[in-house]
Structures are given as C-alpha cells and as structure tokens.
Amino acid sequence: MSEEEELKRRMLKEAEEAIEELLKRRKRPEEITLSEIEELVGEAGEQVKAGMTRVLTAESEDRQDVILKCEKCGRRMDYKGQKSKRVVTETGEVTVTRAYYYCPHCRVGIFPPG
C-alpha cells in the first residue's frame, strides 16, 4: 500500500467513525426535525475535521528527520529529541509530537514546521 493510500485509509476511517456516531444518535425519519438533522450533521462534520487534522498532524510528525540551521546565526541547530505540545487548531485540540531543535549560540529553540 502506498503512503497516499495509507493516508486515505486513515482519513476514511475517521469519516466512517463520525458517520457511525451520527447514525447511532439520529431519530427515526418521522420524529426528527430539520434543526436536529442540522445539529447532527454539524457535529459529524466537526468530528471529521478534527479527525483529519489528527491524521495529517501525525503524518507530519513522521517526517522530522531534517538538519536545521539557525535563522539568526546560520549555525547548525542541535536536535533535542521529540517533544509533544498540545495545540488548539481551528478544528479542535491536538497533541503534536515533533522534533525539537535548539541553537546554543542564540539560545533559540524551534518546533518545526510552524
């Protein structure tokens, strides 16, 4: 399976979970109002967006094997290991784990990519 196919499989899994949750919570057609339908669909959409954010964030975590140079002094930055950071995105909160680099000369650390 290619990386693209694996990514698609993971994203589809997130969407399927949101759909399953929506189907569990919906009322029978003769009992549900349009407002309730809109609410269910909106919540499912938010769940899909958050899931895809998690998938794409995890993908970017896997690609942190680069050598960085300090933007201030141009010296090679020291790799300080994997660090986790909780961030709030437009689609919800996610924990991002990425390589952390530090320039001892400038005393600047970065958590790429922004």
Number of C-alpha atoms within 10 A of each C-alpha: 7 7 9 9 10 11 16 14 13 17 19 15 15 19 20 14 15 20 18 11 15 19 12 8 10 14 13 8 8 6 8 11 12 8 9 13 15 11 13 18 16 13 15 21 17 16 20 22 19 19 23 21 19 21 17 13 16 16 13 15 17 11 10 16 10 9 10 17 15 20 12 10 11 10 14 16 22 16 17 11 10 14 12 12 11 10 11 10 10 10 16 14 13 17 13 18 19 22 21 18 23 19 21 13 12 13 8 13 16 15 17 14 9 4
